[in-house]
Amino acid sequence: MGSPDRGSVPRFWSVAEAKAKLSEILRLARAGEPQTIGSEEPCVVISAEQFEQLSQRHLGKFLIESAPRGVELELPTRGGDRSDPFADF
């Protein structure tokens, strides 16, 4: 696996590499570069500052900020002939 060239994000580390290079992984994470450890069930190391920013984000704000812009969406008609999708529950 191994770490790619400097400047590529994200970086991927095997668990063995991560154990040997923990200081480097922490330094890169603190510099704003997420570090991925493991391949089967990977974990991501980010700075405490980034974690705090992500933790305080509200779902509604996220949905508004990430909504597609300049794209036509096909919406279903609101006519009375639509069935109730929850009728069978």
Phi, psi and omega per residue, in radians:
M1 nan -1.430 3.021
G2 1.354 2.820 3.133
S3 -1.565 2.384 3.128
P4 -1.302 -3.102 -3.136
D5 -1.034 2.692 3.121
R6 -1.006 2.460 3.108
G7 1.663 -0.311 3.085
S8 -1.439 2.422 -3.129
V9 -2.288 2.419 -0.088
P10 -1.415 2.874 3.059
R11 -1.706 2.484 3.137
F12 -2.029 2.307 -3.134
W13 -2.219 2.470 2.972
S14 -1.272 2.848 3.134
V15 -1.090 -0.704 3.131
A16 -1.086 -0.757 3.096
E17 -1.101 -0.736 -3.116
A18 -1.082 -0.684 3.099
K19 -1.095 -0.707 -3.094
A20 -1.349 -0.458 -3.022
K21 -2.130 0.598 -3.083
L22 -0.992 -0.746 -3.138
S23 -1.035 -0.730 3.124
E24 -1.136 -0.744 3.129
I25 -1.074 -0.776 3.125
L26 -1.136 -0.712 3.129
R27 -1.070 -0.790 3.136
L28 -1.148 -0.710 3.118
A29 -1.109 -0.730 3.108
R30 -1.126 -0.475 3.128
A31 -1.436 0.067 3.081
G32 1.638 0.198 3.129
E33 -1.844 1.853 3.117
P34 -1.019 2.457 -3.123
Q35 -2.090 2.206 -3.128
T36 -1.780 2.259 -3.130
I37 -2.051 2.255 3.094
G38 1.570 2.801 -3.130
S39 -2.101 -0.589 -3.109
E40 -1.320 -0.862 3.061
E41 -2.291 1.319 -3.011
P42 -1.153 2.668 3.034
C43 -2.179 2.654 -3.119
V44 -2.024 2.323 3.085
V45 -1.786 2.150 3.067
I46 -2.250 2.882 3.138
S47 -1.218 2.767 3.087
A48 -1.064 -0.621 3.130
E49 -1.110 -0.787 3.113
Q50 -1.127 -0.712 3.128
F51 -1.062 -0.773 3.137
E52 -1.072 -0.747 3.122
Q53 -1.102 -0.748 -3.140
L54 -1.208 -0.621 -3.103
S55 -1.207 -0.492 -3.064
Q56 -1.647 0.061 -3.121
R57 -1.337 2.319 3.137
H58 -1.546 2.496 -3.106
L59 -1.018 -0.802 -3.125
G60 -1.044 -0.762 3.123
K61 -1.121 -0.739 3.108
F62 -1.043 -0.791 -3.119
L63 -1.101 -0.709 3.126
I64 -1.174 -0.775 -3.115
E65 -1.184 -0.526 -3.065
S66 -1.753 0.080 3.123
A67 -1.137 2.477 3.123
P68 -1.107 2.464 -3.141
R69 -2.046 2.430 3.085
G70 1.266 0.340 -3.140
V71 -2.091 2.301 3.099
E72 -1.345 2.226 3.105
L73 -1.828 2.391 3.069
E74 -1.559 1.965 -3.140
L75 -1.808 2.509 3.115
P76 -1.194 2.681 3.103
T77 -1.183 2.738 -3.130
R78 -1.768 0.399 -3.129
G79 -1.127 2.852 -3.110
G80 -1.295 -0.120 -3.090
D81 -1.498 0.045 3.106
R82 -1.319 2.397 3.108
S83 -1.396 2.825 3.117
D84 -1.478 1.971 -3.096
P85 -1.172 -0.244 -3.126
F86 -1.831 0.144 -3.066
A87 -1.105 -0.536 -3.088
D88 -1.499 -0.023 -3.081
F89 -1.641 nan nan
